[in-house]
Amino acid sequence: QVQLVESGGGLVQAGGSLRLSCAASGGTLSSNAMAWFRQAPEKGREFVATIGWSGGDTNYADSVKGRFTISRDNAKNTMYLQMNSLKPEDTAIYYCAAVLRAFGSRVRAYDYVHWGQGTQVTVSS
């Protein structure tokens, strides 16, 4: 059974940076797309970024484009999210996701099979 564990969240001032990690165990994910989603209080889970199996195919939500960078290290079975120029509206619990259902969409939360427990990111103004 694949397990995903996020780390790297915390409290940061607006304009600051954080780097999230998502470590996978229980199976290799090197042939699977992965993604980051986030959920703010009283809001639905929102797509943030996705990366293909090789790392060369990335896609970002418009709200984070140019500020966030997704990457992965298949040798370490780990995915990352570098977050720069953070804004208060980036405050949320950030989740990593892996392995798409058949014919699934990489930007839709419902289509991912495996999820981490989430890591809190809080950006103060």
Buried (B, 14 or more C-beta within 10 A) or exposed (E): EBEBBBEBBEEBEEEBEBBBBBBBEEBEBBEBBBBBBBBBEEEEBBBBBBBBBEBEEEBBBEBBEEBBBBBBEBEEBBBBBBBBEBBEEBBBBBBBBBBBEEEBEBBBBEBBEBBBEBBEBBBEE
